[in-house]
């Protein structure tokens, strides 16, 4: 249970000040599509997407660490409440945690609070990430809403950091990700697994649609490990991968538009499917038994 969020309604394209809770509650009458929603439509199913929109997602403790790190790095987001306990085994610790969540804050055990403070400090000390998130040189958590030309649906994006644009320079958007492994090999897999090339295309489209930037706008990802020494890796995706992300986004947008128009949100497959053994299992079997 969380504190009541003040009702906000968005009816026109634009850039709006709002909390993350207001953004994720989708303030557009009739609904709008976010980057994470588009990826869920394709990777899971329209039915799962619709269910989570109607009923919300179950809270995961892993979210707390990421939310708190965002708060300390970006300077925006829910307040952090330190739970001065080693764990949540006692009723008192559980009560303090639940009270913090009710007030819309992020509860962290003392060791977790020290952890996110160390993470934020590592970001500030990093020669590239520290400059990207320099206070006063950018705007944190801007909520962008715009109309998709081909379908007429409303798209939305919540951009972690928009760097102030100097005359003649390109617009740089930055997205901050916490991770268990920030090596280049692991990051490449993470980008593919979570569709971050789709997110890059989505955010660039948002900035372009609202005249914040143009075709040379870039989205930079800052990945940071959640364990000491809290290593940071900053990456930029090649244009071909952004193009691939945009192609997947288009398919998701069209599917969303169709589901919205028909009121039908299908599951994984309609009817009876013929499912073969995975290719690797077929090979293993044939090698052993043929």
N, C-alpha and C positions, 0 to 999 in steps of 0.2 A: 504494500500500500504506500502511496506517495502523496505528497501535498497536492492540493488542487491547483491546476495550472490555469491561469487567467485565459479566458477564451479569446482567440485571435482568429480573424477571418481575412483571407487573402482572395481578392476577386480580380485583381489586375496584375499583369506582369510587372516585375520590378525587384528592387533589392530592399529587404525588410529587416528591421531589428527584431530579434526574437530569441528566446531561449532554445536550447536544443530540445527540451521537452515539447515546446510549442511546435517546433519544426517537425519532430517525429510524429506528433499527433495529427499531422497533415491538416493545415488550416484552410485548405481549398474546398469549398462546397462541391460535392460530387467526386472529390478525390483528385490526386495528382500522383505522378510517378517519379520516384527518386532513383538514383543510380543503384543503390542496394536493392531496391524493389525490382528494377529491371533485371538484375543478375539473378535474383531469386526466381523470377518468372521463368527464366531459361534453364537455370541449373537445378531447380527443384520442381515446381509445377505451379500453374496459376492457382490451383486449389489451395496449396500451402500458402502462397502469397496472400490470397484473400482471407484465409483463416487468421493469419497473423495480423493483418490490417484490422480485422474485426475484433480480435480478442487480445492482441498484444503478444509479445514474446516473454517467455519465462525469464526471470532475472538470473544471471550467472555471476558468481563472485568475481570471475575473471574480468567482467566488465568494469568493476570498481577501480581496479588498478589502472586500466586504460583511461577511464574518465578522469581520474585524479591526476594522472600524468599530463593529460591534455590541459587540465585546469592550470597546472603550475607552469607548463611550457607556453601556452597561448595566453594565459591571463584571463580566460573566459571559461564559463561552465559552472556546474554546481559547486557549492561550498564543500570543503573537506572537513569532516569531523573525525578527530583522532579518538579512537577507542583504546584507552590506556590499559590494554590487557594483552596477554600473550596469544590468546585464541578466543573462540566463541563458545567454549564449553560451559561457561557459567551463565545462569539466568540473567545476571546483571549485565554482562557483556552483550548478550542477545537483546536485552531490552534497550540498551544504548544504541546498538546497531539499528534496530527497528525504528527507534525514535528519530534517528538521523535520516533514514530513508523516508519516513513519513513527512519530514520537513523538506524533502527534496534535495538533501545533501548526500554526499558520498562518504560512507563510513570506512575507515581504514584502521586496522590494528596498528599499534605503535611501530612495529617492525616494517609494516607495509608503508606507513607514512614516511619513515626514514628512507625507505627504498625509492619512493617517487621523488622525494626531495633530491636524492643523489642522482636520479635520472635527469631531472630538470637541470641540475648543475652541470652534468656532463654535456647536455645539449648546449648550454650557454658557453661552455669551454671549447666546443667543437668549432674549428675555423670556418666551416661552411654553414652548418645548421645554425650556429649562433648568430651569424649575420642574417640568415633567412628570417629568423624569429626576433630580430631586434625590436624591442618596444619602441613605439612611435614611428617605425618605418613600415608599418603595415596594419591591416585591419583584420582582427580575428573573427572567425565564425560569422561570415556573411551568408544570409539566406537569400537565394536567388530563385525567382519563379518566372517562367516564360512559356509561351505557347509554341507547341510543335507545329510547324507549318503543314506538313503532309496530312496529319491526323486531327489537329485541333485540340489534342489533349494538353493538359498543363504538366510541364516537367518542373522539377525542383532540385536544388542542390544546396548543401551546406558546406561551404568552403572553409577549411581550417584557417588559412592565412592568405590574404591577398596583399602582396607587397605594393607599396606606393609606387605608382608608375611615373617615371621621370620623362620629360619631353624627349621624344624620339626613341625611347627604349621600349622593349617588349614587356608585356605583362607577365609576371611570374606568380603562379599560384602554388601553394605548398600544402601538402597533406602529411600529417604526422601519424606514424604507425608504430605501435609497440609489438615486439616479436620475441621469439625464443632464440632465433638465429638470424643475424644480420649479414652473414657472409653473402657474397654475390651469387653463389650457386643456390643458396637457400632462398634469397630474395627473388630470384628469377622464378623458382617454383611457386613461391607465394603469390607473385603477380599472376601467374597462370591459374593457380588454384582458386584464388579469390576474385579473379576478373578485374584486377586493378588497371589493366589497359582499357577496359570499358569505363572505369571511373575517370581515367585521364581524359578520354574523349568526351565524356558527359560534362565534366567541369569546364573544359575548354569551350564546348558548345554553349554552356551557360553564360560564360563571360562574353563570348562573341555576340550572343543573342541580345544581351543587355548593354552592348557597346562599352563594356569595361575594357575589352581587348579586341584583337583581331586575329587573323589567321596565324600569326607567329606567337600567339600566347602559348606558354608552356606550363605544365603541371610537374612539379618536382616532389618526389616522395622522400620523406625522412624516416628511415627505419631505425628503431633503437631496441637493443636487447634489454630484457627486464632483469638481468642478473649482472652483478659487478664483473667487469668494469663499465657496464652499460654502454657498450660499443655502438657507434652511430655510423650508418651508411646512407649516403644521399645518392639517389638515382634519378635519372631522366629516361623516359622511354623513347625509343626511336619512332619516327613518324609512321613507319609501316605498321608498327604494333598499335599505335593510336588509331590508325585507319581500320585495323582489324577489330579493335574495340568498338569503333563507331558502327561497323557493320552488324555486330552482335546487338548493339543498342537498338538499331533500327528494327531488327526482328522483334525484340522485346517490346518496343513501343507499339508496333503494329498489333502484336498479340494482346497487349493491354487494351488498346483501343477497341479491338474486336470483342474482348471479354466484357468490357464496360458497356458496349453497345448492346450485346446480347444478354448480359446477365449470366452467362455460362462460364464457369471457371473450371476447366477440366483438370483431372488428375494426371497421373503418369501416362496412362494409356487407356483408350476406349476399346471395349471388346476383348476378345481372346487373342493373346499374342503367342507366337512361337518363339521360344527363347532357347538359344543354343548354348552349349558350354562355352566359356571364354576361350579365345583362341589359344592362349598359353596352356590351358588344361587339355584341349584337344591334342596339341603337340605332345604334351607329356604322356598322355594316355597312349597315343599311337606309337611312341617310342618304346613304351614298356610292354604293350600287349600285341603289337603287330609282328 
